[in-house]
């Protein structure tokens, strides 16, 4: 039998609408330390996106190091295996790999070759005492997998790498012990509710393409906790929501493996001291929403998104008025969710590459953004002000 705690997508260092989220991440990591103390797992598996950006500040990295060591001390016999996600810098994550190794922490940021130029599969296969193995895969874009041989086309490199890794796992696991594979990717058919695909894209992989033998696939990248068809693959979900659209419970997973049976998964909820709230749930007029914000409990902590019916254009000083409605309260105003009157369907935002953006005038680009954002055309007055601002900047 092997027991693991599966967590991912911490996004430490995220700045949420200019607000620092350290207090929330402290609360989560304190809960995680308590959980490993009580559950006493053989391994803690962190499936990528430890940081929110590839260049976290020194204070964020120090915070992570201190907190991870506290978690390790809460269950000293537990091994820790962490991999890089698409938000992480693989090289930055591996800087302290040798030091962490002395404390039973394995850090896998990238795929490496050995001194003979061969792919080093063994660094991805981590024994967990005599209980089983964790096959640790960092995030790699499909087109960036290393070539296993010169004649493998780029589009087939991922499959070739996984096939080679699978063969090596079978060679190593001669006693048929439980195998946990961790990967940071989007599986085809997974529920991406609330997911922000603006960073790192959403390249999807069919589960059949993962040819490594595993008893449990510990996934990261999708923030909505879910078990994938077949019952052996699971997204544990993000412990702290990173956007207002992640309006669902957040958790980590405790998983028991062994005896050839299906993984036994226990979902452990994470409490967030600063919940994200959209007020009201159904859009209301601007004046009604301002009234609701004024009535919001003074001592209740929350990030607030105001849900407003947009009749024409946003009211003047809308952000200032919403912020003033929460003055003196614990709650933090963040943004608006505008809904076009009559629930008119919104068109999909236009996606442009860099060259296309360069070919469009600033005014036309602003008009396209306004149309996508608010579902209406920019007024002549607004266009005139924008044109005047551009002229003033150009004449400096």
C-alpha positions in Angstrom: 0.0 0.0 0.0 1.2 3.5 -0.8 -0.5 6.7 0.3 0.0 10.1 -1.2 -1.3 13.7 -0.8 -1.9 15.1 -4.3 -1.9 18.9 -4.8 -1.1 21.3 -7.6 -1.6 24.9 -8.9 -0.6 26.9 -5.8 0.2 30.0 -7.9 2.2 31.6 -5.1 3.0 35.2 -5.6 -0.2 36.0 -7.6 -1.1 39.7 -7.4 -4.9 39.7 -7.5 -6.2 43.1 -8.9 -3.2 44.7 -7.1 -3.9 42.9 -3.8 -1.3 40.7 -2.2 -2.5 37.1 -1.5 0.2 36.0 0.9 -2.4 35.7 3.8 -4.5 33.3 1.7 -1.5 31.2 0.7 -0.2 31.1 4.3 -3.6 29.8 5.4 -3.6 27.1 2.7 0.0 25.9 3.5 -0.8 25.9 7.3 -3.8 23.6 6.4 -1.6 21.4 4.3 0.9 21.0 7.1 -1.9 19.9 9.4 -3.2 17.5 6.8 0.1 15.7 6.2 0.6 15.6 10.0 -2.8 13.8 10.4 -2.7 11.7 7.2 1.0 10.6 7.4 1.3 10.0 3.7 4.3 8.2 2.1 4.7 11.1 -0.4 3.4 14.6 -1.1 3.1 15.1 -4.8 2.9 18.7 -6.1 1.9 18.6 -9.8 3.2 21.9 -11.1 2.4 25.7 -11.0 4.0 26.3 -7.7 4.5 29.9 -8.6 2.2 32.2 -10.5 4.9 33.7 -12.7 8.2 32.3 -14.0 10.1 35.1 -12.2 8.7 35.2 -8.6 10.2 37.8 -6.3 12.8 36.8 -3.7 10.3 37.2 -0.9 7.9 34.8 -2.6 10.6 32.2 -3.1 11.8 32.6 0.5 8.1 32.2 1.6 7.8 29.0 -0.4 11.1 27.5 0.9 10.2 28.3 4.5 6.7 26.9 4.2 7.7 23.7 2.3 10.2 23.0 5.0 7.5 23.4 7.7 5.3 20.9 5.8 8.2 18.5 5.6 8.8 18.7 9.3 5.1 18.1 9.9 5.7 14.5 8.5 9.5 13.9 8.4 9.1 10.4 7.0 7.2 11.7 4.0 8.9 12.2 0.6 8.1 15.3 -1.4 8.1 15.3 -5.2 7.4 18.5 -7.0 7.4 19.3 -10.8 7.3 22.4 -12.8 4.1 23.7 -14.4 3.6 26.0 -17.3 3.7 29.0 -15.0 7.0 27.9 -13.4 10.5 28.5 -14.6 12.0 25.0 -14.8 15.6 26.2 -14.4 14.7 28.5 -11.5 12.8 25.7 -9.7 15.8 23.4 -10.0 18.4 25.9 -8.7 18.1 24.4 -5.2 17.5 20.8 -6.3 20.7 19.4 -4.8 20.0 21.0 -1.4 16.4 19.8 -1.3 17.5 16.3 -2.1 19.3 16.0 1.3 15.9 16.6 2.9 14.0 14.0 0.9 12.6 16.5 -1.6 12.8 15.7 -5.3 12.5 18.6 -7.8 11.9 17.8 -11.5 11.9 20.9 -13.6 12.9 19.6 -17.0 14.0 16.6 -19.1 17.7 16.0 -19.2 20.2 13.9 -21.1 22.9 11.9 -19.4 26.7 12.1 -20.1 26.2 9.8 -23.2 23.6 12.1 -24.7 20.7 9.7 -23.9 17.5 10.9 -22.3 17.9 10.3 -18.5 14.6 8.5 -17.8 15.7 7.4 -14.4 15.6 10.9 -12.9 11.9 10.9 -13.5 11.3 7.6 -11.7 11.5 8.2 -8.0 11.2 5.3 -5.5 9.0 6.0 -2.5 10.8 3.9 0.2 9.7 0.3 -0.5 6.0 1.3 -1.2 6.1 2.2 -4.9 7.2 4.8 -7.4 6.4 8.3 -8.5 7.0 9.0 -12.2 7.5 12.8 -12.2 6.9 14.6 -15.4 7.3 18.4 -15.6 5.2 20.5 -18.0 6.5 20.3 -21.6 4.7 21.8 -24.6 4.1 18.9 -27.1 6.4 20.5 -29.7 9.3 20.8 -27.2 9.8 17.2 -26.2 13.4 16.1 -26.9 14.1 13.8 -29.8 14.6 10.2 -28.7 16.4 9.6 -32.1 17.2 11.8 -35.1 14.5 10.2 -37.3 11.6 11.0 -35.0 9.5 13.9 -36.4 8.7 16.8 -34.0 5.0 16.0 -33.8 5.8 12.4 -32.7 8.4 13.3 -30.0 6.0 13.3 -27.1 4.7 9.9 -27.9 8.2 8.5 -28.4 9.4 10.0 -25.1 6.4 8.6 -23.1 7.0 5.2 -24.8 10.6 5.2 -23.7 9.7 6.3 -20.2 7.0 3.6 -20.0 9.6 0.9 -21.0 12.0 2.1 -18.3 9.2 2.1 -15.6 8.4 -1.6 -16.5 12.1 -2.5 -16.2 12.5 -0.8 -12.8 9.3 -1.9 -11.2 10.1 -5.6 -11.2 7.9 -6.3 -8.1 4.8 -4.7 -9.5 4.6 -1.9 -6.8 2.0 0.9 -7.2 3.0 3.6 -9.6 1.9 7.2 -9.4 2.6 9.4 -12.5 2.4 13.1 -12.2 1.9 15.4 -15.2 0.9 19.0 -15.7 -1.3 19.1 -18.8 -4.8 19.3 -20.1 -6.5 16.1 -21.0 -9.0 16.0 -23.8 -12.5 16.0 -22.5 -11.6 17.4 -19.0 -13.9 20.1 -17.5 -12.1 23.4 -17.8 -14.7 25.4 -15.9 -13.3 28.8 -14.8 -9.9 28.1 -16.4 -7.9 31.1 -17.8 -6.3 29.9 -21.0 -4.5 33.2 -21.6 -1.2 31.9 -20.2 0.4 28.8 -21.5 -2.4 27.8 -23.9 -4.6 24.8 -23.8 -2.9 22.1 -25.8 -4.9 19.0 -25.1 -3.6 15.4 -24.8 -5.7 12.3 -25.1 -5.4 10.1 -22.1 -4.6 7.1 -24.4 -1.4 8.9 -25.5 0.0 8.5 -22.0 1.6 5.1 -22.4 3.4 5.0 -19.1 1.9 2.3 -16.8 0.4 3.9 -13.8 -2.1 3.1 -11.0 -2.9 6.8 -10.4 -2.3 9.8 -12.7 -1.8 12.9 -10.5 -2.7 15.8 -12.8 -2.2 19.5 -12.5 -3.1 22.5 -14.8 -6.9 22.4 -14.7 -8.2 24.1 -11.5 -11.5 22.3 -11.3 -11.1 19.1 -9.2 -12.3 16.0 -11.1 -11.7 12.4 -11.8 -11.2 11.5 -15.4 -13.0 8.6 -17.1 -11.6 5.2 -15.9 -11.1 6.5 -12.4 -7.3 6.3 -12.4 -6.6 9.9 -13.4 -7.5 13.0 -11.4 -7.1 16.7 -11.2 -6.9 17.6 -7.5 -7.8 21.2 -8.4 -6.2 24.4 -7.2 -6.3 25.0 -3.4 -7.0 28.8 -3.8 -9.1 30.2 -6.7 -7.1 32.4 -9.1 -10.1 34.1 -10.7 -13.7 35.0 -10.0 -14.9 32.3 -12.5 -13.5 29.6 -10.3 -16.6 29.6 -8.2 -16.5 26.0 -7.0 -15.0 24.2 -4.0 -11.2 24.0 -3.8 -9.3 21.1 -2.4 -6.4 18.6 -2.3 -6.6 14.9 -2.6 -5.5 12.0 -0.4 -5.0 8.8 -2.4 -4.4 5.2 -1.3 -3.0 2.7 -3.8 -2.3 -1.0 -3.6 -3.4 -4.6 -4.1 -4.3 -3.9 -7.7 -7.5 -2.1 -6.7 -8.8 1.2 -8.0 -7.3 4.3 -6.2 -9.1 5.3 -3.0 -9.5 9.0 -3.2 -10.5 11.3 -0.4 -11.2 15.0 -1.2 -10.0 17.4 1.5 -11.5 20.9 1.3 -9.3 23.9 1.7 -10.8 27.0 3.5 -9.9 30.4 2.1 -10.0 33.3 4.5 -10.6 35.7 1.5 -13.3 34.2 -0.7 -14.0 35.6 -4.1 -17.6 36.9 -4.5 -19.6 38.1 -7.4 -22.4 40.5 -6.2 -25.1 39.9 -7.0 -25.2 36.4 -8.6 -27.7 37.7 -11.2 -26.8 41.0 -12.7 -28.6 44.1 -11.4 -28.7 47.8 -12.2 -25.7 49.9 -11.2 -27.5 51.7 -8.4 -28.9 48.4 -7.0 -25.4 46.9 -7.0 -23.9 50.0 -5.2 -26.6 49.6 -2.6 -25.7 46.0 -2.1 -22.1 46.9 -1.6 -23.0 49.5 1.0 -24.9 46.8 2.9 -22.0 44.3 2.7 -21.0 43.2 6.2 -18.3 45.5 7.6 -16.0 42.8 9.0 -16.5 40.1 6.3 -13.3 39.5 4.3 -13.9 39.0 0.5 -12.7 40.0 -2.9 -15.7 41.6 -4.7 -16.7 41.6 -8.3 -19.8 43.7 -9.1 -22.2 42.2 -11.5 -24.0 45.0 -13.4 -26.5 45.3 -16.2 -24.9 47.6 -18.8 -27.6 49.7 -20.4 -25.3 51.7 -22.7 -21.8 52.6 -21.4 -20.4 52.2 -17.9 -21.4 55.1 -15.6 -18.9 57.8 -14.9 -16.5 57.0 -12.1 -18.0 53.6 -11.7 -14.9 52.1 -10.1 -14.6 55.0 -7.6 -18.2 54.7 -6.6 -18.0 51.0 -6.0 -14.8 51.4 -4.0 -16.4 54.1 -1.9 -19.4 51.9 -1.2 -17.0 49.5 0.5 -15.0 52.2 2.3 -14.1 51.2 5.9 -15.0 47.5 5.3 -12.7 44.5 5.2 -13.9 43.6 1.7 -11.7 44.5 -1.3 -13.3 45.8 -4.5 -11.7 44.4 -7.6 -13.6 44.7 -10.8 -17.0 44.7 -12.7 -18.7 42.0 -14.6 -20.8 43.9 -17.1 -23.8 42.1 -18.7 -25.5 43.6 -21.7 -29.1 44.6 -21.1 -31.5 42.0 -22.4 -28.8 39.3 -22.0 -27.8 39.9 -25.6 -25.2 37.3 -26.6 -21.6 38.6 -26.5 -19.4 37.9 -29.5 -16.2 36.0 -28.9 -13.1 38.3 -28.4 -11.0 38.8 -31.4 -7.6 37.0 -31.2 -4.7 38.9 -32.8 -1.1 38.1 -33.2 1.7 40.6 -32.7 2.0 41.5 -36.4 -1.8 42.1 -36.7 -1.7 44.3 -33.7 1.1 46.4 -35.2 -0.9 46.8 -38.4 -4.0 48.3 -36.6 -4.2 51.9 -35.5 -4.4 52.6 -31.7 -7.9 54.0 -32.1 -9.3 51.0 -34.0 -7.6 48.6 -31.6 -9.2 50.4 -28.7 -12.6 50.3 -30.5 -12.2 46.5 -31.0 -11.4 46.0 -27.3 -14.3 48.1 -26.2 -16.7 46.2 -28.4 -15.4 42.8 -27.0 -15.4 44.1 -23.4 -18.8 45.9 -23.3 -20.8 44.5 -26.2 -21.4 48.0 -27.7 -19.6 50.6 -29.9 -17.4 53.3 -28.5 -19.2 56.7 -28.6 -17.9 59.5 -30.8 -17.0 61.5 -27.7 -14.9 58.7 -26.4 -13.2 58.3 -29.7 -12.5 62.0 -29.9 -10.9 62.0 -26.4 -8.7 59.0 -27.3 -7.6 60.6 -30.6 -6.7 63.8 -28.7 -4.7 61.7 -26.1 -2.8 60.0 -28.9 -2.0 63.3 -30.6 -0.7 64.7 -27.4 1.6 61.7 -26.8 2.8 61.8 -30.4 3.7 65.5 -30.3 5.9 65.1 -27.2 
